[in-house]
Amino acid sequence: MVAAGPASRRYKKLVVDDKIAATSGGDYSGWGLDSGTRSIYAVAANGTGLDKVEVAVDGVLEDVRANGVTQADRVGGSPRQAF
């Protein structure tokens, strides 16, 4: 949903729609003692400040927290990618 590659809500918002990031992605590592580690990243597009990208990433995460996951988010993703 948030880090599942080019079909993710985050990628569409930052790279496709707003064009403020050159790319964006995420990772899940289950090797930790607890529930593992999830990470996301975004590479700022030329001429875009990191502060703007950070605000946009936070906005996508807040949208998921506030509105939940949509059916469109679920299509094509695996449960491991679903964060």
C-alpha positions in Angstrom: 0.0 0.0 0.0 2.6 2.5 1.0 5.8 0.7 -0.1 4.7 -1.9 -2.7 6.6 -0.4 -5.7 5.2 1.6 -8.6 1.6 0.6 -7.9 1.7 1.9 -4.3 -0.1 5.0 -3.2 3.2 6.6 -2.1 4.9 6.1 -5.5 1.9 7.4 -7.4 1.7 10.5 -5.2 5.4 11.4 -5.1 6.7 10.3 -8.5 3.7 10.2 -10.9 1.3 12.9 -9.6 3.4 15.5 -7.8 6.7 14.7 -9.6 8.7 15.7 -6.5 10.6 12.3 -6.3 12.7 10.5 -8.9 11.8 7.2 -7.3 10.5 5.8 -4.1 10.3 2.4 -2.5 10.3 0.4 0.6 11.5 -2.8 2.3 10.4 -5.3 5.0 12.9 -7.3 6.9 11.6 -10.1 9.1 15.0 -10.9 10.6 14.5 -8.9 13.8 13.6 -10.4 17.2 10.3 -8.6 17.2 8.0 -8.1 14.3 10.8 -7.0 11.9 11.7 -3.7 10.3 9.8 -1.7 7.7 11.4 1.1 5.8 10.4 3.5 3.0 12.4 5.9 1.0 12.1 8.6 -1.6 14.8 10.2 -3.8 14.1 13.9 -4.4 13.7 14.9 -8.0 16.1 17.5 -9.4 15.4 20.9 -7.9 13.1 19.5 -5.1 14.2 20.0 -1.5 14.2 17.0 0.8 11.9 18.9 3.2 9.2 18.9 0.6 9.6 15.2 -0.1 9.6 14.5 3.7 6.3 16.4 4.1 4.8 14.5 1.2 5.8 11.1 2.5 4.4 12.0 5.9 1.2 13.1 4.2 0.8 9.7 2.5 1.4 7.9 5.8 -1.2 10.1 7.5 -3.7 9.5 4.7 -3.3 5.7 5.3 -3.7 6.2 9.1 -6.8 8.4 8.7 -8.6 6.7 5.8 -7.3 3.1 5.9 -6.4 0.9 3.0 -8.6 0.9 -0.1 -9.5 -1.9 -2.4 -7.3 -0.3 -5.1 -4.3 -0.5 -2.7 -4.9 -4.2 -2.2 -4.9 -5.2 -5.9 -1.6 -6.8 -7.0 0.2 -6.5 -3.7 1.4 -9.2 -1.4 0.8 -9.2 2.3 4.5 -8.7 2.9 4.4 -5.5 0.8 1.3 -4.2 2.4 2.5 -1.5 4.7 
